[in-house]
Amino acid sequence: MSDAQGFARDQLRAFIERIERLEEEKKTIADDIKDVYGEAKSMGFDTKILRKVISIRKQDADERLEQEAILDTYLQALGMVPAADEAA
């Protein structure tokens, strides 16, 4: 086997091992997050709502406001909430 092939093999092995380590770290972190949600649930918090809050906090403020406005428009069109001028 040439040095180039050996070098490529070593690089490939290094990439695979790094990915495997990161996948294990990812699993550990996912387990930790699951534990935190379980703890919150045991304290009476609604984990579905916690997940939604976290999702909202990740969004850009302008993007979130735009999505809320569109959602409100759709809900009004479906008669699920009163229109802004009807609420007053």
C-alpha positions as a printed Julia matrix, in Angstrom:
88×3 Matrix{Float64}:
   0.0    0.0    0.0
   1.36   3.43  -0.87
   1.85   6.21   1.65
  -1.0    8.15   0.01
  -3.41   5.26   0.52
  -2.28   4.83   4.1
  -2.7    8.55   4.73
  -6.21   8.53   3.2
  -7.14   5.48   5.3
  -5.89   7.22   8.46
  -7.83  10.38   7.6
 -10.98   8.37   6.96
 -10.59   6.51  10.27
 -10.05   9.83  12.09
 -13.21  11.33  10.56
 -15.26   8.26  11.45
 -13.97   8.24  15.03
 -14.68  11.98  15.46
 -18.22  11.51  14.15
 -18.77   8.55  16.47
 -17.59  10.59  19.47
 -19.84  13.49  18.52
 -22.81  11.16  18.05
 -22.22   9.78  21.55
 -22.02  13.32  22.95
 -25.23  14.18  21.11
 -26.97  11.17  22.67
 -25.72  12.13  26.13
 -26.98  15.69  25.68
 -30.35  14.46  24.39
 -30.65  12.22  27.46
 -29.79  15.19  29.71
 -32.45  17.33  28.03
 -34.99  14.53  28.46
 -34.1   14.39  32.16
 -34.64  18.15  32.54
 -38.05  17.91  30.87
 -38.91  15.03  33.21
 -37.86  17.1   36.21
 -39.94  20.05  35.0
 -42.93  17.74  34.47
 -42.58  16.34  38.0
 -42.73  19.94  39.27
 -46.06  20.45  37.47
 -44.88  22.21  34.3
 -46.43  21.33  30.94
 -43.55  19.98  28.86
 -45.39  20.5   25.57
 -45.64  24.21  26.37
 -42.0   24.31  27.55
 -40.95  22.92  24.16
 -43.06  25.57  22.42
 -41.5   28.35  24.53
 -38.02  27.12  23.67
 -38.95  27.01  19.98
 -40.28  30.58  20.16
 -37.16  31.83  21.96
 -35.0   30.47  19.13
 -36.82  32.57  16.56
 -35.89  36.05  15.44
 -38.32  38.58  16.98
 -39.45  39.92  13.59
 -39.97  36.42  12.22
 -42.01  35.47  15.29
 -44.21  38.58  15.01
 -44.82  37.89  11.32
 -45.78  34.27  12.02
 -48.11  35.35  14.85
 -49.8   37.89  12.56
 -50.33  35.29   9.83
 -51.62  32.76  12.36
 -54.05  35.35  13.75
 -55.26  36.14  10.23
 -55.89  32.46   9.49
 -57.68  31.9   12.79
 -59.9   34.93  12.16
 -60.7   33.69   8.65
 -61.78  30.35  10.15
 -63.91  32.09  12.79
 -61.81  30.68  15.6
 -61.06  34.11  17.15
 -62.9   37.41  16.77
 -61.44  39.94  14.36
 -59.59  42.84  16.0
 -62.37  45.31  15.1
 -65.02  42.94  16.55
 -63.19  42.58  19.85
 -63.35  46.3   20.6
